[in-house]
Amino acid sequence: MNTEEQFRAVMKECREVFVKKLHDYGAAWRILRIPSLTDQLYIKANRIRSLEMKGESKVGEGIRPEFIAIVNYSIIGLIQLEHGIAEKPDDMTTEAAIAEYDRLAEDSLQLMLRKNHDYDEAWRGMRVSSYTDIILQKIFRTKQIEELGGATLISEGIDANYMDMMNYAVFGLIKLTFGE
C-alpha cells in the first residue's frame, strides 16, 4: 500500500469509532469549548507518552486507541472552530457531523500529501515516540495561542495545530498498523 492508501485505511478505522460514538452519545461534544478540547488532546497524548515510557498499561488499553482519539478530537476541534460552540448538543445532526468529519479528513489527507511531497516522507524515518512528543509540543503551542486569545505574531493558528496533531497521530497509526 502507498501512503495515501494507508492514510485512508487508518482514517476509515477512526471514522468508524467516531460514528459509533456519535450513535451512542450524539454530538454531546458540540458544547465543548476549544480549551477543553485542547485539554482532552493533552490527556490522550500524555497517556501515550506515559505508556511509551513505562512500557505497560494497567488499564489494558494500549497506544492505538489513544492515537485514534487524537485524530477524532482534532477533527471535533476543527468542527468547533468553524461552527462555534453550541449551547446544546442537538444543533448538529448525525449526518451533518459525519459530513464535516469526512470533509476535514479529506482536507487532512490533502495537506499530508502536499507536505509529503515537500518533505519526501521524512516522517517514515521517525520513531512513533517522536510523533507523541511533537503532538504534545503542538498541544502546548495551542495552549499558548489560546492564552494569547489567538493573537499570534508569526505563527499558524489553532486550526493548523489541530490539523498537524491529527496527521502525526495518523502517522503513528500507520506505523502501528503497517510497520516500518
Secondary structure by P-SEA (a helix, b strand, c coil): ccaaaaaaaaaaaaaaaaaaaaaacccccccccaaaaaaaaaaaaaaaaaaaaaccccccccaaaaaaaaaaaaaaaaaaaacccccccccccaaaaaaaaaaaaaaaaaaaaaaaaaaccccccccaaaaaaaaaaaaaaaaaaaaacccccccccaaaaaaaaaaaaaaaaaaaaccc
